[in-house]
Amino acid sequence: MTNPPAHIESVYMCFLPFQSNQWQQTGIHWIDEEIEHFYHQHDIELDVRYENRRLIGIPAGNPKRYTMEDELMLHDRIRALHIDTALIVDLATLNHYMDVSGLYWTIKDKWPHAEVLGYHEELPAPHVEPNALSEHDMYQLLPLTYHDYKVKVTEWHTGTRAKQVVIVLHPDLIQPALLAATRETVVLTVAYDNQMSEARRLARDGRLVALQSVRLAIMNDLIHYGLQYKVQPLVLDYLPSDNRQITLYGVKRSSETALKYRMQNPHYTLFPSKYRQLSVLSYDYFADQFGETFTIAEMTHILPLKYQVELIHEIITVDKV
């Protein structure tokens, strides 16, 4: 009768360049032996156990010639791992050849208590703080939905005069939105159960409109609210989890920026038309109602945290949304 494998108590994760002479030894005898064996055998993957410890070596190609896509693939590999024990991540080899700040953010976001070797930075804290809204405030914000649907808005700000308004429609985007916000940003985070709706309501512009969905009705109300600050609101939402593209409505981006942030549609411009007579809420309805005064960013879960923060910060500052 064979004994069952020992319970794993700790995991050591490192990144292995294609060429063995690019790898920096760890100084831990059993780990260095396993990695040398990996290179000698020309193995593709390294995932081994030693007593109650586990070693994961992630193939890292040639970090001397990394493109942005190469780095993003490493983020994908990291986020696909399921580790619930003590974890050490060794970034020393990669840090010798490339900027590992984005990887560090991804690691600390997924495993906050992981020990990271070879690189360290203090992750930023949000500038804005939450402010609870009264029922009266909620109705003023959401006249199309508040009384009939489960919708709650939290307002985040510093009290400084707002120069940006960011509307967050997905809970997973709250963290990057708050980290991207400046002291002059108002962030509105929305909790709601989306559903299709055939209800008809009198919108703020006096038109009787079909809501079509709770999501669109919330967007209509909060874009209108954001425009009262005399700024261009930014709406953030996620596409379905299997979608691998970002679409920006209302903001143009260079091809270089589009590649960096995995945008497939970096400048899908919404434009108003005097020939449309729309009575159902939609992006085109918003364009007709508000003009070119807002941006909708449909994000993707596969974009790493640091680059989500960078992209959102760029939109609300560079474009002065």
C-alpha positions as CSV (number, residue, x, y, z in Angstrom):
1,M,0.0,0.0,0.0
2,T,1.5,3.4,-1.1
3,N,1.3,6.4,1.2
4,P,-0.8,9.3,-0.1
5,P,1.1,12.4,-1.3
6,A,2.1,14.8,1.5
7,H,-0.1,17.8,2.1
8,I,1.4,20.8,0.4
9,E,2.2,23.5,3.0
10,S,4.0,26.0,0.8
11,V,4.6,26.9,-2.9
12,Y,7.6,28.5,-4.5
13,M,6.8,30.1,-7.9
14,C,9.5,31.4,-10.3
15,F,9.8,32.3,-13.9
16,L,12.1,30.4,-16.2
17,P,13.6,32.1,-19.3
18,F,14.1,30.0,-22.4
19,Q,17.9,30.1,-22.1
20,S,19.3,28.6,-18.9
21,N,22.1,31.3,-18.7
22,Q,19.4,33.9,-18.2
23,W,18.1,32.2,-15.0
24,Q,19.4,33.4,-11.7
25,Q,19.9,30.7,-9.0
26,T,17.8,31.0,-5.9
27,G,20.4,29.7,-3.4
28,I,17.9,27.1,-2.2
29,H,19.5,23.7,-3.0
30,W,16.5,21.5,-3.9
31,I,14.9,24.3,-6.0
32,D,18.1,25.0,-8.0
33,E,18.6,21.2,-8.6
34,E,15.1,20.8,-9.9
35,I,15.5,23.9,-12.2
36,E,18.8,22.6,-13.5
37,H,17.2,19.3,-14.3
38,F,14.4,21.1,-16.0
39,Y,16.8,22.8,-18.4
40,H,18.9,19.7,-18.9
41,Q,15.9,17.6,-19.9
42,H,14.5,20.4,-22.1
43,D,11.1,20.1,-20.3
44,I,8.2,22.3,-21.2
45,E,6.6,22.7,-17.8
46,L,8.0,22.6,-14.2
47,D,5.6,21.6,-11.4
48,V,7.1,19.3,-8.8
49,R,6.8,18.4,-5.2
50,Y,9.5,18.0,-2.6
51,E,8.2,16.6,0.7
52,N,5.5,19.1,1.6
53,R,6.6,21.8,-0.7
54,R,5.7,22.5,-4.3
55,L,7.8,24.2,-7.0
56,I,6.1,25.9,-10.0
57,G,8.4,27.2,-12.8
58,I,6.5,29.3,-15.4
59,P,8.2,29.3,-18.8
60,A,9.0,32.9,-19.6
61,G,10.5,32.8,-23.1
62,N,13.1,35.5,-23.8
63,P,12.5,38.4,-21.4
64,K,15.2,40.4,-23.1
65,R,12.8,40.8,-26.1
66,Y,9.5,40.9,-24.4
67,T,6.6,42.6,-26.1
68,M,3.5,43.8,-24.2
69,E,1.6,40.8,-25.4
70,D,4.3,38.5,-23.9
71,E,3.9,40.1,-20.5
72,L,0.1,39.9,-20.7
73,M,0.4,36.2,-21.4
74,L,2.3,35.8,-18.1
75,H,-0.5,37.6,-16.3
76,D,-2.9,35.1,-17.8
77,R,-0.8,32.2,-16.5
78,I,-0.6,33.6,-13.0
79,R,-4.3,34.2,-12.7
80,A,-5.1,30.7,-13.9
81,L,-3.2,29.2,-11.0
82,H,-5.2,28.0,-7.9
83,I,-3.0,28.3,-4.8
84,D,-4.4,28.4,-1.3
85,T,-1.2,27.8,0.8
86,A,1.8,29.9,1.8
87,L,3.3,31.3,-1.4
88,I,6.7,32.8,-2.4
89,V,7.0,34.3,-5.8
90,D,10.5,35.0,-7.2
91,L,10.6,37.9,-9.6
92,A,14.4,38.3,-9.4
93,T,15.2,36.8,-12.8
94,L,12.5,38.8,-14.7
95,N,13.3,42.0,-12.9
96,H,16.8,41.8,-14.3
97,Y,15.4,42.1,-17.8
98,M,12.1,44.0,-17.7
99,D,9.7,46.1,-15.6
100,V,7.9,43.7,-13.3
101,S,5.6,46.2,-11.6
102,G,2.5,45.1,-13.4
103,L,3.2,41.4,-12.5
104,Y,3.8,42.5,-8.9
105,W,0.3,44.2,-8.8
106,T,-1.3,41.0,-10.3
107,I,0.4,38.8,-7.7
108,K,-0.5,40.9,-4.7
109,D,-4.0,41.4,-6.0
110,K,-4.6,37.6,-6.3
111,W,-2.5,36.6,-3.2
112,P,-2.2,39.6,-0.8
113,H,-0.1,37.7,1.7
114,A,2.3,36.3,-0.8
115,E,6.0,37.0,-0.2
116,V,7.6,38.4,-3.4
117,L,11.3,38.2,-3.9
118,G,13.4,40.4,-6.2
119,Y,11.0,43.3,-6.3
120,H,8.8,45.4,-4.0
121,E,6.7,48.5,-4.2
122,E,3.9,50.0,-2.1
123,L,0.6,49.7,-3.9
124,P,-1.4,53.0,-4.0
125,A,-4.4,53.7,-1.8
126,P,-7.5,55.5,-3.1
127,H,-7.8,59.3,-2.7
128,V,-11.6,59.2,-2.5
129,E,-13.9,58.1,0.4
130,P,-17.4,56.7,0.4
131,N,-20.4,58.9,1.1
132,A,-23.8,57.3,1.9
133,L,-26.8,58.7,0.0
134,S,-30.2,59.4,1.4
135,E,-33.4,58.0,-0.2
136,H,-34.1,61.5,-1.5
137,D,-30.6,61.6,-3.1
138,M,-31.2,58.2,-4.6
139,Y,-34.4,59.2,-6.3
140,Q,-32.8,62.4,-7.6
141,L,-30.0,60.2,-9.1
142,L,-32.2,57.4,-10.5
143,P,-35.7,58.6,-11.3
144,L,-36.2,55.8,-13.9
145,T,-35.3,52.9,-11.7
146,Y,-35.0,53.7,-8.0
147,H,-38.6,53.0,-6.9
148,D,-39.1,49.8,-9.0
149,Y,-35.8,48.0,-9.0
150,K,-33.1,47.0,-6.6
151,V,-30.5,49.7,-7.2
152,K,-28.0,51.3,-4.8
153,V,-25.4,54.0,-5.6
154,T,-22.4,54.9,-3.4
155,E,-20.7,58.2,-4.1
156,W,-17.0,58.5,-3.6
157,H,-15.2,61.8,-3.4
158,T,-12.9,64.1,-1.4
159,G,-15.1,67.2,-1.3
160,T,-12.9,69.0,-3.8
161,R,-14.7,70.5,-6.8
162,A,-15.2,67.7,-9.3
163,K,-13.5,67.7,-12.6
164,Q,-14.3,64.1,-13.5
165,V,-17.3,61.8,-12.9
166,V,-16.8,58.1,-13.2
167,I,-19.8,55.7,-13.2
168,V,-18.9,52.1,-12.3
169,L,-21.5,49.4,-13.2
170,H,-19.6,46.3,-12.2
171,P,-18.3,45.4,-8.7
172,D,-14.9,44.1,-10.0
173,L,-14.2,47.5,-11.5
174,I,-14.6,49.4,-8.3
175,Q,-11.0,48.8,-7.1
176,P,-9.3,50.0,-10.4
177,A,-11.7,53.0,-10.6
178,L,-11.0,54.1,-7.1
179,L,-7.2,53.7,-7.6
180,A,-7.4,55.6,-10.8
181,A,-9.4,58.5,-9.4
182,T,-7.8,61.8,-8.6
183,R,-8.8,64.1,-5.7
184,E,-11.0,65.9,-8.3
185,T,-12.9,62.8,-9.2
186,V,-16.4,61.8,-8.2
187,V,-16.9,58.0,-8.5
188,L,-20.4,56.6,-8.5
189,T,-20.5,52.8,-7.9
190,V,-23.8,51.0,-8.6
191,A,-25.1,47.8,-7.2
192,Y,-28.1,46.4,-9.2
193,D,-29.7,43.3,-10.6
194,N,-29.9,43.8,-14.3
195,Q,-33.0,42.6,-16.1
196,M,-34.9,43.3,-19.3
197,S,-37.8,45.7,-18.9
198,E,-40.7,46.6,-21.1
199,A,-41.6,49.5,-18.7
200,R,-42.0,52.9,-20.2
201,R,-41.0,56.0,-18.2
202,L,-40.8,59.7,-18.6
203,A,-37.1,60.5,-19.0
204,R,-35.5,63.8,-17.9
205,D,-35.7,65.3,-21.3
206,G,-39.5,64.8,-21.3
207,R,-39.6,61.9,-23.7
208,L,-41.6,58.8,-22.9
209,V,-39.0,56.0,-23.3
210,A,-38.9,52.2,-23.1
211,L,-36.2,51.2,-20.6
212,Q,-35.3,47.9,-22.4
213,S,-33.0,47.1,-19.4
214,V,-32.3,48.3,-15.9
215,R,-28.6,48.8,-17.0
216,L,-29.5,51.2,-19.7
217,A,-31.9,53.1,-17.5
218,I,-29.2,53.5,-14.9
219,M,-26.7,54.8,-17.5
220,N,-29.2,57.3,-18.8
221,D,-29.8,58.7,-15.3
222,L,-26.2,58.8,-14.2
223,I,-24.8,60.3,-17.4
224,H,-27.4,63.1,-17.0
225,Y,-26.3,63.5,-13.4
226,G,-22.6,63.6,-14.3
227,L,-23.2,66.3,-16.9
228,Q,-24.5,68.6,-14.1
229,Y,-20.9,68.9,-13.0
230,K,-20.1,70.3,-16.4
231,V,-17.7,67.5,-17.2
232,Q,-17.8,64.5,-19.5
233,P,-18.9,61.4,-17.5
234,L,-17.0,58.1,-18.0
235,V,-19.1,54.9,-17.7
236,L,-17.2,51.7,-16.8
237,D,-18.5,48.2,-17.3
238,Y,-17.3,44.7,-18.0
239,L,-18.1,42.7,-21.1
240,P,-19.0,39.0,-20.6
241,S,-16.1,37.1,-18.9
242,D,-15.1,35.2,-22.0
243,N,-14.8,38.4,-24.1
244,R,-11.2,39.4,-24.9
245,Q,-11.6,42.9,-26.2
246,I,-12.1,46.4,-24.9
247,T,-14.4,48.8,-26.7
248,L,-14.4,52.6,-26.0
249,Y,-17.3,54.6,-27.2
250,G,-16.6,58.3,-27.5
251,V,-12.8,58.4,-27.1
252,K,-10.2,57.8,-29.8
253,R,-7.0,56.0,-29.0
254,S,-3.7,55.4,-30.9
255,S,-2.9,52.0,-32.3
256,E,0.0,51.8,-29.7
257,T,-2.4,52.4,-26.8
258,A,-4.9,50.0,-28.3
259,L,-2.3,47.2,-28.5
260,K,-1.1,47.8,-24.9
261,Y,-4.5,47.6,-23.4
262,R,-5.9,44.8,-25.7
263,M,-8.4,47.1,-27.3
264,Q,-10.0,45.7,-30.4
265,N,-12.3,48.7,-30.9
266,P,-10.3,51.6,-29.5
267,H,-12.3,54.4,-31.1
268,Y,-16.0,53.5,-31.7
269,T,-17.4,57.0,-31.9
270,L,-20.9,57.7,-30.8
271,F,-22.4,60.6,-32.7
272,P,-25.8,62.4,-32.4
273,S,-28.2,62.4,-35.3
274,K,-31.1,64.7,-35.9
275,Y,-32.8,62.0,-38.2
276,R,-33.3,59.4,-35.5
277,Q,-36.5,59.3,-33.6
278,L,-35.6,56.8,-30.9
279,S,-38.0,55.9,-28.1
280,V,-36.0,52.9,-26.6
281,L,-32.9,53.5,-24.5
282,S,-29.7,52.6,-26.3
283,Y,-26.2,54.0,-26.9
284,D,-27.5,55.8,-29.9
285,Y,-30.3,57.3,-27.8
286,F,-27.7,58.6,-25.4
287,A,-25.7,60.1,-28.2
288,D,-28.8,61.9,-29.5
289,Q,-29.8,63.1,-26.0
290,F,-26.4,64.1,-24.6
291,G,-24.3,64.7,-27.7
292,E,-20.6,63.8,-27.7
293,T,-20.2,64.6,-24.0
294,F,-19.6,61.2,-22.4
295,T,-17.5,58.0,-22.8
296,I,-18.5,54.4,-22.3
297,A,-15.6,51.9,-21.7
298,E,-16.5,48.3,-21.9
299,M,-13.6,46.5,-20.3
300,T,-12.4,42.9,-20.2
301,H,-11.5,40.8,-17.2
302,I,-8.3,39.7,-18.8
303,L,-6.7,43.2,-18.6
304,P,-4.4,43.1,-15.5
305,L,-5.2,45.4,-12.5
306,K,-2.3,47.8,-13.0
307,Y,-3.2,48.4,-16.7
308,Q,-6.9,48.8,-15.9
309,V,-5.9,51.6,-13.4
310,E,-3.5,53.1,-16.0
311,L,-6.2,53.1,-18.7
312,I,-8.9,54.6,-16.5
313,H,-6.6,57.2,-15.1
314,E,-5.5,58.2,-18.7
315,I,-9.1,58.6,-19.8
316,I,-10.1,60.8,-16.9
317,T,-7.0,63.0,-16.9
318,V,-5.6,63.1,-20.4
319,D,-9.0,63.5,-22.0
320,K,-10.3,65.6,-19.1
321,V,-13.5,63.6,-19.0
